[in-house]
Amino acid sequence: MKDCIFCKIGAHEIQAMVVYEDSDILAFRDINPQAPVHILIIPKKHFGSVNEFTAAETEILGRLVLAGKNIARQERLDERGYRLVLNCGEDGGQSVAHVHMHLIGGRAMTWPPG
């Protein structure tokens, strides 16, 4: 999508603090972090929300989670703990219409989240 900020970041048209990249996934530091570590993990292919996923996207969903796990280890969060979050829709807290998973850690998390 030509107007999507995350598509532009994924295509390297907009600069970001990239911490992981492969052919289908990009992860970068959030510009408005909610914890000491706050990284956004996106598929490079545009999906507006989780509601657009079908069984055909099972692999990319799994790869997003595995990327989150590996980045958490890279950030030294794997022993203490971290949170992986997918928001969907306005009431779910999704502020950018491109699927993105938050990796949040570096402090104790509370429940319920908000």
Secondary structure, 3 states (H helix, E strand, C coil): CCCCHHHHHHCCCCCCCEEEECCCEEEEECCCCCCCEEEEEEECCCCCCHHHCCHHHHHHHHHHHHHHHHHHHHCCCCCCCEEEEECCCCCCCCCCCCCCEEEEECCCCCCCCC
